[in-house]
Amino acid sequence: MRIVTAGTRLGGEVQFLLGESGFKRGKYAEAESHYAAYLNTYPGGPFSEQAVYMQAMSKIKQLQKRSLLFKTYIPHDRDITLLREARVLFEIYIEMYPAGEWIEIATQRSEELLLKEGMHELEIASFYLRKKSPHSALERAKRVLDGNYPDNIKAQAQDIIREAERSLLQTEGDNEL
């Protein structure tokens, strides 16, 4: 169907509907790919707003896990590439469609994902401290301070920076002896 309608006004609709079909079947990576293809080929098409939003939601669905009580959640303790990509897509949606149908959800998700991304960065910085690598911890925590993370995440980064600097001073003091 996609080949037959390529280049026609129905081509975009078919591409978008393939994304919708994949999403409804739980094939979120496939759906995300179809939404992206639609947006690349028909950036101002009639389904653009929904395609941006659904592309981000496809990434969220790929991230989500289920807890023992069958409640879904988004972890932040592993590769956060999908998390970061979803956040960026929600931010694009917010910028492009400030009065869009899903603006409240997109804003909430964007903030939630930014918080999870910040928590991930803090965990890595803390890991470096535990492994006696204060230079790496300091670098990672400073990156959090330079980002647009929430204040509570930045406060924790400040704590890690202080601890890393103390560790560096202690190491330099030990080396002088």
Helices and strands as residue ranges (DSSP letters): H 2-5, H 9-24, H 28-41, H 48-63, E 65-66, E 72-73, H 81-96, H 103-130, H 134-146, H 151-176
